[in-house]
Amino acid sequence: MWGQAVSASFHPFLGIAEVVLRNAIHETLSTQCSGGSSTSYPWYDRALANSVPIQGKSLEKVEALLCSGSPPIRKAIQPSPDKVISELTFGIWPNVMEGLSQRFAPRAFTAVFPNHPNSKPQHWSYVPNKAPLVLRLKRLQDLRNRVAHFEPVWKPHWLGSPNTHWSHSVQALRQLHTELLELVEWSAPDAVIAYKGSFGWNWFNRLCTTNAVTAFMSDQSACGLLPAFPSKATLAAPSSTNQVGAA
């Protein structure tokens, strides 16, 4: 029951993250492919000579929106770029960023993550520099999928925690939230400021604590009424074999 509650608390953040990142990627690739004439351009359309090459399932998802019938035939009136982008699932965006060629990648990474500490075209021109950021995008995608598919977000093996005590999972989940929040901040600091003033931020920080876990253990039916958990992330007393720091 605690896992269900803390997963639900991620929804506001995931919504902000998805919209911020997809819009930033769409804008920069539109600008590049249109020669600077448009911030909403069909950069994904392989029928255009100046499009961004995409492959695999990402291409299939795009083509499903541009075509209809069986066998698929391109629609006479193509959906607007904004409509296409809004209907694509989040999973396409880490793949698009990872697959960008050197023609597009340096400018795209710089534009999408202008507040990254090393965000300059020269930095992103070196292919290995993109890997840690793409990995963080994929972690965001993994979290979104686990929440959407009702899979537990607290499992130690998924969080990469070497310990199995549940208090370590709480700590690791808070660390993941911090890292993904930083990812969004690199793209849109104002969105993070807005999130930190929202119920979603308060909800997560009250639920993702060891105090909240122990409260659910004690009386899960009462916790369903959202009692006022202490806002500080304090730990339950660790066992002699599981010494942990602050959550």
N, C-alpha and C positions, 0 to 999 in steps of 0.2 A: 504493500500500500504506500509505503514511503517512496519506493522507486517510481510508482505511478505518478505521485505528486511532484517529485523533482523533475521527472521527464516533462510533465505539463508546464512546469515553470520555465523550461527552455523555449517554449513556443514564441513568446514575444521577441526574444533575441534572435532566434532563427529567422523570423519574418523580416526583421530589420536587416540582418546580414545578407539574406538572399536578394532583397530588392536593391540594396546599396551596391553589391558586387555586380549583379547582372546589368544594372543600369550603367555603371562605370565601364564595364567591358563593352557593352553595346555602343556607348558613345565614342570611345576611342577607336574601335574598329570601324565604325561608321565614318568617322572623320578621316581616317587613313584611306579607306577604300573610295571615298567620294572626293578625294583630293581637297579636303577641307571645306567642301560646300554644304555638308549636312551632318548633323549629329544623330540622325535616325535614317540609316541607309541599309539596304539588304546585303550586307557584307557576307552573309552566310549562303547566298544564292549561287550555286556553282554554274548557273547559266551565264553569269556575268564574268567577263574576263578579269576583272580586278577584285574578285571575291577572295575570302580567306578559305583555304582548303581545309575541310573537315572530313572526318572519316568515321567508319564503323557505326555504332549505335547513335552517335550524335548526328551523323548525316541522315540516318534513317528517320530520326525524330523530326528533323527539319523538313525532309522531303514529304513526310506525312502531312505536314501543315501546308505545303505548297501544291500538293497534288490531291486528286480525289479519284474514286472509281477503281475498278479492277479489270484489266491492269491499270495501275495509276497513271493518270494523265494530268499534266499541269493545269491548274485552274485558270480559266480565262481572265478572271480578275484576281490578281494576287493579293493576299492579305497584307496589310501595312506592316512595316518592320516592327512597329511598337506592338502590334497584335501578336506577331510571331514570337517576339522576345517574351512577352507576358505569358505565353502558353508553353514555353519550354520549361522542363523541369530543371532543378538546380544541378543535377548530375552532369549536365552538358558543360557547365562553366569551368570546372577544374580541367576537364579534357581539352577544351578550347585553348585555355591558357598554356597548358603543357605542350600542346601540339603546334603552337605558333612558330612559324619559321623566323629566321633572323631578319627577314624583311619586315615583319610586324612586331616581333617580341620586344625589342628594346623600348620602342615608343609606347607600346601597350602596357607593359609592366610599370613604366614610369608614370603614365597617366592614371592607371587604375590605383596605384599605391604611391601617390605623391609624397606621403608623409613617412614612408619607410626610411630608416636612417641612411640607407645607401641608394636611394632611388634616383639614379641617373641612367640615361641610355647606355653609357659606358659600362656601368655595373651589370646591367641586365644583358649586355651583349655577350658576356661570358656565361655560357650555358649552365655550368654547375651552380652558379649563383641563384638560378631560378628554382632549383630542386627543393630547398627548405620551404619556400613560400608555397609552391604547388602542393607539397606534402601537407601543409597547414590547411590549404583549401580542401584537400581530400579528407582531412580529419573533420572539418566542418560538414562536409557532405555525409560522412559516416555517422556523425551525431544526428544530423537531420533525418537520415534514413532509420536509425534506431528508434528515434522518437516517433516518427511517422508510422513505423511498422510494429510498434508496441514491443520492442525488444528492450531488455534492461540496459540502462546506461551506466550502471554501477559495477558491472562485472570486472574483477581485477585484470583478467587476461586482455580485455578490450582496452582498458585504461592504461595498460602497460605497467601496472603496479607489481613489484616483485613480492609484495606481501598480500596475504589473504584476509587479514583482519578487516572488518567492514570500515573501521575508522580510517584506514589508509585509502579506501575507495572514496570516501567523502573528500579527503584531502586531494586526491588525484583528480576528482571531478571538478573541484574548485580551480585547480591549476589549469585544467583544460579550458574551462570557461574564461579564465584570464588570458590565455594564449589566443583564443579565438576572438576575444574582445579586442585584443591588440591588433589582430589581423584587420578587423573592420575599422579600427581607429586609423590605421595606415591609409585607408581609403577615404574615410569620411568622419573626421573627429566630431563634427556637429551631431552626427547620428548617435555616436557613443554618449555624448553629453545628454542628448534627449533620452536615451535608454536608461542612463543612470538616474534620471528623474522620474522614471516610470514605475508602475506597479510590478512590471516584470522583473526589474532589477531587485526590488525589495522582496518580491516573492521568492526568487532564487536564493538570495542571501539569507533568508530566514529558514528556507527548507533544506538547503545544502549545508547542514551543520550536524555535528554529532548530537547536539541537544535535541534537534528535531527527530533524528533517528531513534534515540532512546525514548522520546515522547510517543512515537508511533509504536514502539515495542511495548510500552506500558499500557497504552489505551488507543488503539488505532481508530476506533469509532469516534472518540472525542476529537482526535486530530483531524478528522474529516471536516470538522467545523472550523478549521483554521484558527486555533487558539494563538495567542501572541507568543510565539517562540522567542527566546532571547535573540537579539539581532547579532550578537557576537558569535563567531565560530569557535566555540569552546569544545574541548574533547572530553569524552567519557574517560574515566580512569583506565589507563592501559594496563594490560596484564603484564606480568614480569617478563614474558617472552615477546611482548609486542610493545616496545617503547616507541612512542610517536611524538612528533612535534605538534604545533598548533594547526588546526584545520583551517 
